Amino acid sequence: MKIRCCIVDDEPLARKGIEGYVERLPYLSLVGSFSSAFDLLKKLDELKPELLFMDIQMPHLNGLEFVKSLSNPPKVIFTTAYDQYAIEGFELDVLDYLMKPIS
């Protein structure tokens, strides 16, 4: 059984890079890729992702705020260029905190 996942990042190149990694892993199924948390929110109930690769610094609604707003969030791996949010991220019980550029 594959893990249903979504990518949320406002940077197109970052989304493409993570998509490439996800496609190489046979246990992951990419069900959506979004440029904002608001776009994902519109499709969250329909897609039912089990895992989010979530950027933190995004316009309007950042990744931390988005995860905090969900009553029953999926598992989350933050993907960000900013290390100052790591403690707050782990306080949200995220799986991991990946620093960009991701290799």
Protein Blocks (a to p, Z undefined) as FASTA:
>chain_A
ZZddddddfbfklmmmmmmmmmmpmkbccfbdcfbfklmmmmmmmnopabdcddfbdghi
afklmmmmpmbdcddddddfbfklmmmmmmnopabdcddddZZ
